[in-house]
Amino acid sequence: MPPVDNILVVSDLHFGEELLPNAGIERRRAVEIGGAAFREFLQHHAVRRHDGRPWRLVIAGDLFDFMSVRVDRLEAREPKTADERRFGLGRSAATGVERMKLIAASQPLLFREMARFAAAGHAIDIIVGNHDVELLAPEVASELHHQLSLHGADALTRTRIRVVPWFVYVPGVAWIEHGHVYDEGCSFEFNLAPMDPKDGNLIFNADYAAIRYLGTAVPELDPHATESWSFWGIMQYALGQGIRPAGRIWLGYARFVASLFRARRLHKSFKRRERRRREHRSRLVTVAEQGGIPVETAQAVDRMARAPLTASVRRVGRLLMLDRLGLVVGVALAALVLLILTPIGWALLGIVIAILGAMGITKWLGTHLVTSQLPMRAIPQRLKKLIDVPLVVFGHTHDPRWQPLRGGGLYVNAGTWLPATRPGLRRCFTHILIQPQPDAAPVVELRQWRDGTTQPFDASAPLGAQVHTHPGIPIIPQP
């Protein structure tokens, strides 16, 4: 048998984020630094094999950032609404083709190095993420290959570079996917059919809405930290910027809110929702067959995906703090009624009781983050029950993570190559090296590109929840 490829996993490079309207110098510089490091990484591994095996480079989502790229018009499509004239055309297959052209024009060296890497006999799997979900459309994937051909990739080379709709499954070795489907701020109701069948546009989720309306209004904020944003945080920031900037920010927030409720209406449209459901189910069958797993297993994994928070009025309300606002208004009205209808002593006592009750309800509701990624950390354990592999790999969170699973096995997050506000230079350029072993569990290492070479990731860097990396330790298979 020919030798099995060694596997490299990277994630979240976000090429195209430098094209975000009004992007500052720091953001453009972050993409430039990440791009230079990744090109060096490709050059290094193109000419260096381990044990004579070729590399299989798996890009676990968000190689591109279509979300940040503005398209004002197409040859056959002019802006029709005030929103399109102000923020550009929405995300669709048609605009995805144009966005791919713009990213390729901005990153010609990236496409050249990817072509050279594949021409050296290695393979590249590009898993679709939430920032480049347009790659699900055949015409967008075709444009990617066209751009690669313009940068030196011949027909044979292009066959070694493929777009993967959902996951990469290597039997007995690893399950690799982006992971956004388990994040309610970034998932879609039907993750393999996220476009509205009526107009072809991507249906808003909280992440997309935040980038389109808040990211352009406040480009200096980190768009990958939306889970730390809050209504009061944004308002306080706006007040500190002066009257005119504050007005721009508040207007952006109002547009953000309106887009979430528009998405909610689309989730309630029976005919359009049913068309997306049928398309998703059809694609799931194809993806399962191509990925090498039974359709029933793919369906079981798909059921673990979290519905976008825009599918629930209650969750949208909590996100926008409407529940807190309702409590404040309720306490104020109760106080007014008590002061009018009861003696002052009883009124004051009633007001105190109302305030204490509101405080109790607030504590019971808890904190609801915009794109809470905590549920993602529980998914690998559940995946292990469905997929017989010792290793589960995600990207998406930009948080390099090494987490042993109960009963054997391992979850590793590939982190990011974008040294933006989060995670910063020290914790980016991370990648996973997987060496399949005959009749044994693979050897897995969490590594970092640093000083022109690949090195073990700093094992002393805290990764949260008292988990630390231990590079190079083979996984102990389950008995």
N, C-alpha and C positions, 0 to 999 in steps of 0.2 A: 504494500500500500504506500502511496506517496505520503510524505510527512505532512502532518497537520500544521496549518499556519499558526505561528504565534500571534497573539492578539494584543493590539494597543487600543485603549478606549480613551477618547477625549470628549469633552462636551462644552457647550455654551461658549462659542467663540464670538457670536453676534456680529459678524461682518455686515456692515450696512448701518450700524448704529451711528457711525460718524456722519451719516446723511440726515439724521434727525433735524428737522427745521430748528434753527437757532442754537444748534449744538455748540457748546462752548469749547474752548481750547483744551480743557482737561479731558472732556469726553472724547474728542477726536484723537488726542494724544494717547488715551487709554487703548483705543482700538488699534492705533498705530503700533504701540508697544506689543500688544497681544499678537498682532499680525506678524511682526518681525520675529517674535519668539516661535510662533507656530511654523513659519517658513523654515527657520533653522531646524526645528524638530523634524520636519518632513525631509529636509536635505540629509540630516544625520542618519535617519533610519532607512532612507532609500538605498544607501550604500553599505549599510551594516546589518547583517542578519545574525540571529542567535541560533546556534546549532544548525546552521545551514537552512533554516526554514524561512520562507517569505513571511511578510507581515500582513495581517488583516487589520487595517485601521478602521475602527468603528467610531464614527462621530455620533455621539448619543444625543442628538437633537440640538437645535438652535445654532447650526453652523452659520446661518444667515439670519438677519434681522429685518425681514420685510416690514415688520410693524413700524419701524422707524423711518422708512423711506417714503417720501411724498411723491405721488404721481398726480399731476394736475389735469392731464387729459390724455386720451388715446386717439389714435387715428380715426377710429369709428365711434368715439365716445367722448362727448363734451360734458363738463359738469352741469348737473341739472338743478341742484338744490343749493341753498345758501351755505349749508354745511360742507358740501363738496367744493364749493368755490373758496371757502375759507380754509379748509383742512385737507383738500385734495380728495381724489376718488378713494372709495373704500377698498378693502382687501378682497380680491376675487382672483379667479384663474387668469382673467385677461390682464388685470393690473399686476398680477404676480409675474407674468412674462416680462412686463416693462420694468418691474423692480429688480428682477434678475439681471437685466441688461445694465441697469444703473449700478448695481453692486459690482458686477464684473468690470465695468468701466472704472470704478473706484478702487478695485482690488485686483489689478491684472497680474501682479506677482503671485498672489494666492493661487489663481487658476493655473498659472504656469507650473508652480511647484507641485500642485496636486497631479497635473498631467505627467510630470517627470517621475513622481513617486510611483504612479500606476504603471508607467512605461518600464520601470525597473523590475516589474514582475510582481508587484504587491497589489492588494485589493483595498478598496475604500467603500465602506457601507455608510451612507448618510441617512440616519434615522430622522424622520420628520418630528419637529418640535412645535411648540405653540407659537414661536416667533417666526417660523418658516413653514407653517401648515399648508401654505399654497403649493408646496412640493407634492402634495397628494394629487394635484391635477396633472394629468399626463403632459399637457402642453407646457407646464412650468418645468417639469423634470426634463422634457425635451429641450427646452431653452438652456437649461444648465449644461446638458451635453453639447449643445451647439456652442456655447461660450467656451467650454473646454476644448472643443475642436479648433476654435479660433486662437487658442493659446497653446497649440502644439499636440493635442491628444489625437492620435489616429484612431481608426475604427476599433482595433484590438484593445487599445488602451482604454477607450470609453466603455468597453464591456466589463472592465475591472472596476468601474466606478458606478455604483447603483444607488438609487433612492429606495429606502426601506420605509414603508408606511407606518410601522408600529414598533416592531421588536426584532432583535437578532437573537436566535436561539441556537446554541451550539450544544448538542446532546452530551450530557455528562460533564459539561464544562460551565456554561454560563447562560443566563437570561439577561439581555441588555435592552433597555428602553429609555426614553427620555424621562417619563414619570409625571408629566404635567396632567395626565388624565386623572391623577389622584389628588389634584389640587383644585379646590372649588373655585378659586379665583382665575384659573388659567385653563380649566377643562372646557369642553363643549358638550352639549347634550348628547350628540352622536359624534364621537370623536373621529370617525372615519368619513363622516359626511357633515362637515361643520358649516357649509355654505347654505344660504337661503335659496331654495330652488326657484323662487320667483324672480329675483334680480341677480342671483349669482354671488352676492356679497357675503362675506363672513359675518356671522351673527356675533354681536358684541359679547365678550365676557368682561369681567372687571379689569383684567390686565390690559386688554386691548383698549378699552375705554379710557383707562388711566393714562396710557401712553399718548393716545390721540388728542385728548383734551387737556389733561393736566401736564403731561410731559412737554407739550409744546408751549404751554403757558408758563411753566416753571422748568426750563430745560436744565437748570443747574442742579435740580434734585436727582437723586439716583433712581432711575426707573425700575431697577431690579430690587428695590426695597419697599415696594408698595404695601407690603404687609405691615410696615411700621408706620404708615400714614394713618392719620385719623382726622375727623372733621375739625376738631379743635386745634390740632397741630397745624393743619393747613391754614386755618383762619389766623392763628397767632403769627405764623410765618408771614402771611399776607399783610397783616397790620404793621409788621416791622419793615415793610418795603416801601411805604409811602402810599399816598392815595391812589395814583394812577396804576402802579403795579398791583396794588391790592384789588382794585376793580377788575383788572385782567384775570387775576387768579380766581376771584370769586365767580366771575363769569365762566371760566374754564371748569370750575367745580360744578356749576349749575348744568353745563353741557354734559359733564360726566354723569351726573345723576339722571338727566333726561335719557341718555343713551342706555342706561341700565333698565329703565322702565320700558323703553322701546323694545329691548331684547326680551323682556318679560312678556310683552304682547305676542311676540313671535313664538315663544314657547307655548302659548295658548292657542295658536292657530292650528286647528286639527289637520286640515288638508296638507299644509306645508310641512308640519311636523311629521305626518305619516310618510310623506315622500322622503324625508331625510332618514327616517327610521328604516325604510325599505332599502335605501341606498347603502346605509351603514351595514345592515345585515348581509347584503350581497357582497360588499367589499370584505367584510369580516371572513366570509367563507374563503374568498380568494387569498386573503392575507394568511389565514391559517394554513392553507395548503402550501403556499409558497414558503412559509416559515417553518414547516415541518412539524406541526402539532395538530392533533385532532380538532375538528371544529368545535366539539363539545368543550374541550379545554379552553379554547379561545373565547368561547361564550362565557365560561365561568370566570376567566380573568377579566373580561369586559364588564361583567357585573360588579366588579370591585371598583370601577371608575366612579368618581364622585360627580354628581350632577353639578353644573355650574350654579353659583349662588343666584344668578339672574333668573333661574327657574323657580325661585321661591320669593314671594313678596315678603315673607317674614325675615328671610336671610338678607334680602336687599335692605329692608327696614333696619335691621340690626347693623348692617354695614354702614349705613348712612346716619346711624345714631338716632333714627326717628323714634325708637322706643324710649331713649333717654329724653328726647324732646317732649314726647307725649307725657312722660312722668312729670317733667317740669311744669308743663302747661296744666296738667291735672292738679298738681299741688297748688299752683297759683289760683286756679278756679275754686278749689276747695277752700282755700284761705279766704277768698273774697266772699264766698257764700256764708262761711262761718262768721265772718266779721259783720255781715249784714243781718243775719238771722238769729245770732245767739249773743248772750252777754260776753263781754270781753274776756272774762276768765275762762269760760268754756271754749270760746273761740281760740284763745292761745293754746289751750290744752289740745284741741282738735288739730290745730296747725302742727304742733309738735308731733302728734301721732301720725299725721299725713306725711310729714318729712321722714320720720323713722321708717314708715312703711315703704316710702319710695326708695330709701337707702337700702332696705332689705331686698326689694325687688331688683335693684341695680346689682347688688352683690350676687343674687341668685342667677341673673342673666349672664354674668361673667363678662370677660373681655372677648370680643369677636374681632379677629384680625381680618384685614382686607383679603389677603391670600394666604390663609393659614396653611403652612406646609407640614404641620405636626402629624396629620394622618398619614403622610407619605412614609414616615418611619416605621409604621406598623404593617405596611403593605408587604414588604419583602418576606416577613414571617408567614403571611397568608399565601403568598405566591409559592413558597417552598412546598406547601401542601398540594399544589396543583402541578407544578413543574419540577421534574426530578433532576435538579441541577444543584451543585454545591455553592454556586455563586450567583447573586442577584446584583445587577449594576443599574443605577439610575444616574441622571444628570439633574438639570432643572434648578436645583436649589442654590447652586454656586457654592455649596458647602461641602468640601472634601470630607468624607466620612468613612470610617472603618468600624463596622458594627457586627460582631459575632451574633449568630442567630441561635435561638434555643434548639437543642437537639442536633446541633451540627450545622455547618454552613456559614455563609458570610454575606453581608450586604455592604457594598462599597459604593460611595458616590464619587463620580469623576471630577466634581468641582467645576472650575471655569478657567478660561484663558483671558478673561477680560478684567484687567486690574483697575476696575472702577472704584467708586466709594466703598463698595462692598464686593469682594472680600479684601481688596488691597493686594499690594505686590507680594507680600509674604505668603499669601494663601492661594495664589492663582498659579497658572501653568501646570496644574496637576493632571496626571494621567495614570491609567491603570495598565500594568503589564500582566498578561495572563499567558502562562506557558502550559499548554495541555500535556499531560503525561500518560503514557500507555498504561492502562489498568491501574490508574491511581488518580487521586484528586489533583487538579491543576495547582501549580504554584502561582500565587497571586501577590503582586506588589503594588502599593500605592506610591507613585513616584512624582517628581517635580522636575520640570525643565529649568535648569539654573546654571549660569556661567557657561553656556554653550554645550551642555551635556545633560543627560538624564541622571538624576540622583534620587535616593530614597527620600520620601517626604519627611520633613522634620517630625520625628516621633514625639517630640516634647510639645508640639503645638496642640493646645486644647481644642478638641472638636465638639465639645458640648456633651452634657450628660455623663461626664467622667469617662468618655470613650477616647482612647488614644490609638494612633496608628501603630502597627507592628509589621513593617514591610518585610516581605520575603517569607513569611511563615505559611507553609502549605495548609490548605484547609483540611480539617479532619472530617472525612466522609461519615455519613450516618451509618450505623451498623445495619 
